[in-house]
Amino acid sequence: MKVSITFGNKTYHTDLSKGINISFSLQNTPNLPKAFYAPNFNIEPVRTDTFVGSTDEGGILNFKNIFVNPHGNGTHTECVGHISKEPYFIKDCLKNSFHLAQLVTIKPKEIDADKIITLQQLQNLSLDTNAKAIIIRTLPNKIEDKKRDWSGTNPPYIHYKSYGVFSRKKGIEHFLIDLPSVDREEDEGKLLAHKAFWKYPSKAIRKNCTITEMVFVPNEINDGLYFINIQTIPVAMDASPSSVFVYEVL
């Protein structure tokens, strides 16, 4: 299904029948990527003395509970409520799920014991002026990352100055990355990159902006312009498991 979409003063073309999923399906498996020592994602049937919600176990139907930590189990999208004292919810902050995005590939720089995406690396990018979202694929991009437990590994992260200055200057409202967090795993609770992106605390909090973490972009997908569709659960929480599809701009 080919469509033409106008953003700003430009018209773009894409095929909505050729979406590529860059998120992880939540399922009962030890191979689901996780982080921050979160418990494993789990699905289990409701059980009582007279009922089991599983047809595999002889029940009349499937009636199951889902246990998930959005920030620790697979792909998730979060809003400023992740760090704010005020109650902001993803269902209210993500008002539009369809965006023009630029996919870029960056190899974080080794600085002391850390691997960091720097301001200079982001400033060197050439972005479409209408792109309000950016997807960062980090190198090395290994297939093992699709089932990796990042807990306690000090993953790469984004320097907070690059995040705040670059994102706000370029008008980036939706930031997607294949890492478990934009901040350092152990940062003494400072959360500087999160705060810089959402401009929190301030009188101009970027309430409509989101961060999506732990996506996975296969190597065969080229850098460039894409439309993205970010789907979340309409839940009154700061974050939600998310499904993200990309559509190449033709």
C-alpha angles and dihedrals in degrees: 000000000000118000139177118223128188120216117176107321096334133086118214131191130213142157112242091195091067103060119153119213112226095175134084125254113232110236142146098273135116088226096073110114114248141172146189093039091287116167116257119274108259140189118192135165123253109254133197133159090273105026142055120185096217128092088199088063095045100271121142092239144358113270110162144168123228122213115194140155103208095204095047106034116070129296115001140166122217138188134206088280086080090077105015130100088217117079108255117167130204091228089063101036100050098064096157123039099187119078144158108247139183118221114210133174119219134176108214116234120245108239115174105310095338138081110221138181102223135209091248092056091054095042089056091061120104108218132185108254091229096052110111094176134055129198116201119201111191128211135269088044103194129183087225088070088073089074102024127135102216094187114130095359100108094233122205116276143180123267107244094231091056091048098050100036097041099041097047094041092051093042093242109170101170121045120192125184139166094231127092093244142004088226131065113277091237109031102143090257094294096127089190098166093049091049093047093050095048093036090233129200100026142096089263103055111173094234095166094057127096141193120213117195136188099029118150122218113191117231092243091067107091125224113259145083122337139164111235132202114203112194122188138171111264091240131149094240136103091249142021137195104260142204115213125192125184126205120197117239105236 
